[in-house]
Amino acid sequence: MQQYIDFFRTHRQQIDESCAPALNSFREKAFDVFRKTGFPPCPSEDYLHTDVAALLKDDFGFFLNPPGRTVDPHKAFRCNVVNLNAIKHFIVNGYLLETKDNAPLPQGVFSGSLHVFARQHPELFLKYYNRLAGQEEDGLAAFNTLFVQDGYVLYVPEHVILENTVQLTGISGGSSRSLINRRILVILEAGAQAKLLLCDHTSDEKSAPAVTQVVEVYAGENAHLDFYELEESAPEAVRLTGNYIRQAAASRMITNSITLSNGFTRNNYRIDLAGRQAETRLYGMAIADARQKIDTFTRINHLVPECRSSELFKYILDDEATGAFCGKIIVSPDAQRTEAYQNNRNLLGSRNCRMYSKPQLEIYADDVKCSHGMTTGQLDEAALFYMRSRGIPADEAALLLKFAFTSDVIQGIRLEGLRDRLKLLIEKRFRGELIKCQGCI
C-alpha cells in the first residue's frame, strides 16, 4: 500500500497533466480514502477469498501516458459475431484509442473517451462520475479513482434508442508486469435504451497485467440497458472489477458476465433499485481449470416498493481451480411487494478443485417474495450412464452435460449473434482446445 501512496505523491503532476481538470478533481478525496482504508482487508466478511493487497504487492509498472499505436486493434481483434452491427471502441492499457470508422451516432449521444467527455461536458461529468463508486469508503474503488487517466463513456439522452450495440474491447498487457486502471461510465437518461458488450483480453498468453476496472451505470426512469461482459485473459493476469448500478423507476437491466479463461478474477456488483417497478436480472458464469481462481461478490439493494431482481451464477471447475460466490439481497423496511430470487449452482470436475458459496437474504419488510439457494455437485452419473448406453462416448456425454448446464445463463443474452458465438466458444473451451476469442481473431 505504501508504495502506491508514495508513487502518487511523487508523480501527481504527471498523472494530472494529460487529464481534464474535472477528472483530476476527484483524486484528492480518493487519496484521503485510500490512505485511511487501504485495500479491502482479507479475510473479512466480503473478502474471504481475495487478498487484494497480496495481489497488488508486486512492483508494477504504470502507463502514465497514452500508448503509441503499435498494433491495429481492428486487425488483431476482428469481430466475427454475426449481425452484431456494432459501434466499436478499443481500450489499450487503459486508454481509449480514437476511432474514425464508426457510423454517425444519434443526436446527443456520446460514445468515447472518459477524459474527452470530462473536457467537453464537465457539468454532466461532475453530476455522475464517482457518485456511486465514491459514496462508500471503498479502498479499491478509491485506488482506481486515484490513478485512472482514461476509460469509456456512453451517454444516451432522454428517449433516444441506440439501435447499434456498442462493443468495447479492452486489451491489456505488455512486455513487463503492468498495472492498468480504467473507468467505464454509462448514463441512460429517462426512456433511453442501449446495449453494451465489453470484451476483455490480454495481448498474449505471456502477459501478466493487473487490471482494476470501475463501472458506474445510471439507468433513468423507464431506461433499458443490456450489459454483457466476456473475459478471456492470460493465466498470470489479475482482474479486479467493481460494478456500481443505480436504477430509477420502471428501468430494466440485464447484466451478464462470462469468464472463459483467466488467472485471478474478482468481480463486485452493487445494484441499487431506487425507483418503483425497477427490474434487474444479473447472470454470471465461469469456466475454470488448472489453478485459475474467480471470486464474485454481489449486493442487490431493494430500496423502494414493487421492484424485482433475479440472480443466477454458475461455475464449472476442474483440476485445482477455485471458485467463490457471496451474494446478498437486502430488502429495506420500505420495500414492500419486493420479488427477489438468487441462485448459485456449481459443477466440480475433480477432487482438487474448490467452491465456496454463501448466498444471503436480509429482509426487513413483510410483504415480499424472496428465495435463495445453492447446489454444488458433479455430473449426473445416471445421465452419463444413459447417454453411454445409447452409444455416446464418455467424453462426448460429459461435454453435452456440461454444455446443458450453461444453457440458462447463455439464454439470458438477448443478442442472438453473441449468443450463438458463445455457444461455440464454450464448446471449444470444454474440449480443451486452445482458444483465442473466435469473436476476435
Residue pairs with C-beta under 8 A, 6 or more apart in sequence:
1 34
1 38
1 39
1 53
3 59
4 34
4 56
4 143
4 146
4 147
5 31
5 34
5 35
7 62
8 15
8 27
8 31
8 146
8 147
11 62
11 64
12 27
14 64
15 24
15 27
15 64
15 147
15 149
16 24
16 27
18 64
18 65
18 66
18 115
18 149
19 115
19 118
19 149
19 150
20 115
20 116
20 118
20 119
20 122
20 125
21 118
21 122
22 118
22 119
22 122
22 125
22 126
22 129
23 114
23 115
23 118
23 125
23 129
23 148
23 149
25 126
26 129
26 130
26 134
26 145
27 145
27 146
29 134
30 130
30 134
30 142
30 143
30 145
30 146
31 142
31 146
33 134
33 137
33 138
33 139
33 142
34 139
34 142
34 143
34 146
36 137
37 137
37 138
37 139
37 142
38 53
38 139
39 52
39 53
39 56
39 139
39 140
39 143
40 46
40 47
40 50
40 52
40 138
40 139
40 140
41 47
42 48
42 49
42 50
42 51
42 52
42 53
42 54
46 297
46 326
47 297
48 324
48 326
48 356
49 293
49 295
49 322
49 324
49 356
50 264
50 266
50 295
50 324
52 139
52 140
52 240
52 266
55 210
55 238
55 240
55 264
56 179
56 210
56 238
58 177
58 210
59 177
60 177
60 178
60 179
60 210
61 174
61 176
61 177
61 178
61 179
62 147
62 178
62 179
63 93
63 94
63 95
63 178
63 180
64 149
66 95
66 150
67 92
67 93
67 95
69 97
71 92
73 90
73 92
73 97
73 169
73 171
74 88
74 90
74 101
76 171
77 90
77 169
77 171
77 199
77 201
77 437
77 440
77 441
78 440
78 441
79 86
79 88
79 167
79 439
79 440
80 421
80 438
80 439
80 440
80 441
81 415
81 417
81 418
81 421
81 439
82 417
82 420
82 421
83 416
83 417
84 165
84 167
84 197
84 415
84 417
84 418
85 164
85 165
86 164
86 165
86 166
86 167
86 197
87 102
87 103
87 105
87 111
87 164
87 165
87 166
87 167
88 99
88 102
88 167
88 169
89 96
89 97
89 99
89 111
89 112
89 152
89 166
89 167
89 168
89 169
90 96
90 97
90 99
90 168
90 169
90 170
90 171
91 97
91 150
91 151
91 152
91 168
91 169
91 170
91 171
91 182
92 171
93 171
93 172
93 173
93 174
93 178
93 180
93 209
94 148
94 149
94 150
94 151
94 172
94 180
94 181
94 182
95 149
95 150
96 112
96 113
96 114
96 150
96 151
96 152
98 113
99 112
102 111
103 164
105 111
105 162
106 160
106 161
106 162
107 160
108 155
108 156
108 157
108 160
109 154
109 155
109 156
109 157
109 160
109 162
110 117
110 120
110 121
110 153
110 154
110 155
111 152
111 153
111 154
111 155
111 166
112 152
112 153
113 150
113 151
113 152
113 153
114 148
114 150
114 151
114 152
114 153
114 183
114 185
115 149
115 150
117 124
117 125
117 153
117 155
117 185
118 125
118 129
121 155
124 155
124 187
128 185
128 187
128 216
128 218
129 185
129 216
130 145
130 216
131 216
132 216
132 218
132 244
132 245
132 246
132 270
132 272
133 141
133 144
133 145
133 214
133 216
133 242
133 244
134 141
134 142
134 145
138 242
140 212
140 240
140 242
140 268
141 214
141 242
141 244
143 181
143 212
144 181
144 183
144 212
144 213
144 214
144 242
145 183
145 214
147 179
147 181
148 181
148 182
148 183
148 214
149 181
150 182
150 183
151 182
151 183
151 184
151 185
152 168
152 182
152 183
152 184
152 185
153 184
153 185
153 186
153 187
154 166
154 185
154 186
154 187
154 194
154 196
155 187
156 162
156 187
156 188
156 189
156 192
156 193
156 194
157 189
157 192
158 189
158 190
158 191
158 192
158 220
159 189
159 190
159 191
159 192
160 189
160 191
160 192
160 193
161 192
161 193
161 194
162 192
162 193
162 194
162 195
165 195
165 196
165 197
165 415
166 194
166 195
166 196
166 197
167 197
167 199
168 184
168 196
168 197
168 198
168 199
169 198
169 199
169 201
169 440
170 182
170 198
170 199
170 200
170 201
170 211
170 213
171 201
171 202
171 203
172 178
172 180
172 200
172 201
172 202
172 203
172 207
172 209
172 211
172 233
172 237
173 202
173 203
173 204
173 207
173 208
173 209
173 234
174 203
174 207
174 209
177 208
177 209
177 210
178 209
178 210
179 209
179 210
179 212
180 209
180 210
180 211
180 212
181 211
181 212
181 213
182 211
182 212
182 213
183 213
183 214
183 215
183 216
184 198
184 213
184 214
184 215
184 216
185 215
185 216
186 194
186 196
186 215
186 216
186 217
186 218
186 225
186 227
187 218
188 194
188 217
188 218
188 219
188 220
188 223
188 224
188 225
188 251
189 220
189 223
190 220
190 221
190 222
190 223
190 248
191 220
191 221
191 222
191 223
192 220
192 223
192 224
193 223
193 224
193 225
194 224
194 225
194 226
195 225
195 226
195 227
195 228
195 414
195 415
196 225
196 226
196 227
196 228
197 228
197 229
197 230
197 415
197 418
198 227
198 228
198 229
198 230
199 230
199 232
199 437
199 439
199 440
200 211
200 229
200 230
200 231
200 232
200 233
200 239
201 232
201 233
201 437
201 440
202 209
202 232
202 233
202 234
202 237
204 234
205 234
205 235
206 234
206 236
207 233
207 234
207 236
207 237
208 234
208 236
208 237
208 263
209 237
209 238
210 237
210 238
210 239
210 240
211 237
211 238
211 239
211 240
212 240
212 241
213 239
213 240
213 241
213 242
214 241
214 242
214 244
215 241
215 242
215 243
215 244
216 244
216 245
217 225
217 227
217 243
217 244
217 245
217 246
217 253
218 246
219 225
219 245
219 246
219 247
219 248
219 251
219 252
219 253
219 278
220 248
220 251
221 248
221 249
221 250
221 251
221 275
222 248
222 249
222 250
222 251
223 247
223 248
223 251
223 252
224 251
224 252
224 253
225 251
225 252
225 253
225 254
226 253
226 254
226 256
226 414
226 415
227 253
227 254
227 255
227 256
228 255
228 256
228 257
228 258
228 413
228 415
228 418
229 256
229 257
229 258
230 258
230 260
230 422
230 437
230 439
231 239
231 257
231 258
231 259
231 260
231 261
231 262
231 265
232 260
232 261
232 262
232 435
232 436
232 437
233 239
233 261
233 262
233 263
233 265
234 263
235 261
235 262
235 263
235 290
235 291
235 292
236 263
237 262
237 263
237 264
238 263
238 264
238 265
239 262
239 263
239 264
239 265
239 266
240 265
240 266
241 265
241 266
241 267
241 268
242 268
242 270
243 255
243 267
243 268
243 269
243 270
244 270
245 253
245 255
245 269
245 270
245 271
245 272
245 280
246 271
246 272
246 274
247 253
247 271
247 272
247 273
247 274
247 275
247 278
247 279
247 280
248 274
248 275
248 278
249 275
249 276
249 277
249 278
250 275
250 276
250 277
250 278
251 275
251 278
251 279
252 278
252 279
252 280
253 271
253 279
253 280
253 281
254 280
254 281
254 283
254 412
254 414
255 269
255 271
255 280
255 281
255 282
255 283
256 282
256 283
256 284
256 409
256 412
256 413
257 267
257 283
257 284
257 285
258 284
258 285
258 286
258 409
258 422
259 265
259 285
259 286
259 287
259 288
259 294
260 287
260 425
260 426
260 429
260 435
260 437
261 287
261 292
261 429
261 435
262 286
262 288
262 292
262 293
262 294
263 292
263 293
264 292
264 293
264 294
265 286
265 293
265 294
265 295
266 294
266 295
266 296
266 297
267 284
267 294
267 295
267 296
267 297
268 296
268 297
268 298
269 282
269 296
269 297
269 298
269 299
269 300
270 298
270 299
270 301
271 280
271 282
271 298
271 299
271 300
271 301
271 309
272 301
272 303
273 279
273 280
273 300
273 301
273 302
273 303
273 304
273 307
273 309
274 303
274 304
275 304
275 307
276 304
276 305
276 306
276 307
277 306
277 307
278 304
278 307
278 308
279 307
279 308
279 309
280 300
280 308
280 309
280 310
281 309
281 310
281 311
281 412
282 298
282 300
282 309
282 310
282 311
282 312
283 311
283 312
283 313
283 409
283 412
284 296
284 312
284 313
284 314
284 409
285 313
285 314
285 315
285 316
285 406
285 409
285 410
286 294
286 296
286 314
286 315
286 316
286 323
287 316
287 426
287 429
287 430
288 294
288 315
288 316
288 317
288 318
288 321
288 322
288 323
288 353
289 317
289 318
289 319
289 321
289 349
289 353
290 319
290 320
290 321
291 319
291 320
291 321
291 322
292 321
292 322
293 321
293 322
293 323
294 315
294 322
294 323
294 324
295 323
295 324
295 325
296 313
296 324
296 325
296 326
296 327
297 326
297 327
298 311
298 313
298 326
298 327
298 328
299 327
299 328
299 330
300 309
300 311
300 328
300 329
300 330
300 340
301 330
301 332
302 309
302 329
302 330
302 331
302 332
302 335
302 338
302 340
303 332
303 334
303 335
304 332
304 334
304 335
305 334
305 335
305 336
305 337
305 338
306 336
306 337
306 338
307 335
307 338
307 339
308 338
308 339
308 340
309 329
309 339
309 340
309 341
310 340
310 341
311 327
311 329
311 341
311 342
311 343
312 343
312 344
312 345
312 408
312 409
312 412
313 325
313 327
313 343
313 344
313 345
314 344
314 345
314 346
314 347
314 405
314 406
314 409
315 323
315 325
315 344
315 345
315 346
315 347
315 355
316 346
316 347
316 349
316 402
316 405
316 406
317 323
317 346
317 347
317 348
317 349
317 350
317 353
317 354
317 355
318 348
318 349
318 350
318 353
319 349
319 350
319 352
319 353
320 350
320 352
320 353
321 353
321 354
322 353
322 354
322 355
322 356
323 346
323 353
323 354
323 355
323 356
324 355
324 356
324 357
325 344
325 346
325 355
325 356
325 357
325 358
325 359
325 374
326 357
326 358
326 359
326 360
327 342
327 344
327 358
327 359
327 360
327 372
328 360
328 361
328 362
329 340
329 342
329 360
329 361
329 362
329 370
329 372
330 362
330 364
331 338
331 340
331 361
331 362
331 363
331 364
331 365
331 368
331 370
332 364
332 365
333 364
333 365
334 365
335 364
335 365
335 368
336 365
336 366
336 367
336 368
337 367
337 368
338 365
338 367
338 368
338 369
338 370
339 368
339 369
339 370
340 361
340 368
340 369
340 370
340 371
341 370
341 371
341 372
342 359
342 361
342 371
342 372
342 373
343 359
343 372
343 373
343 374
344 357
344 359
344 373
344 374
344 375
345 374
345 375
345 376
345 405
346 355
346 357
346 374
346 375
346 376
346 377
347 376
347 377
347 378
347 379
347 402
347 405
348 355
348 376
348 377
348 378
349 378
349 379
355 376
357 374
357 376
359 372
359 373
359 374
360 372
361 370
361 372
363 370
379 398
379 401
379 402
380 401
383 397
383 401
384 394
384 397
384 398
384 401
387 397
387 400
387 401
388 394
388 397
392 400
399 427
399 430
399 431
402 430
403 423
403 426
403 427
403 430
406 426
410 419
410 422
410 423
410 426
411 419
413 419
413 422
418 439
421 438
421 439
424 438
425 435
425 437
425 438
425 439
428 435
428 438
429 435
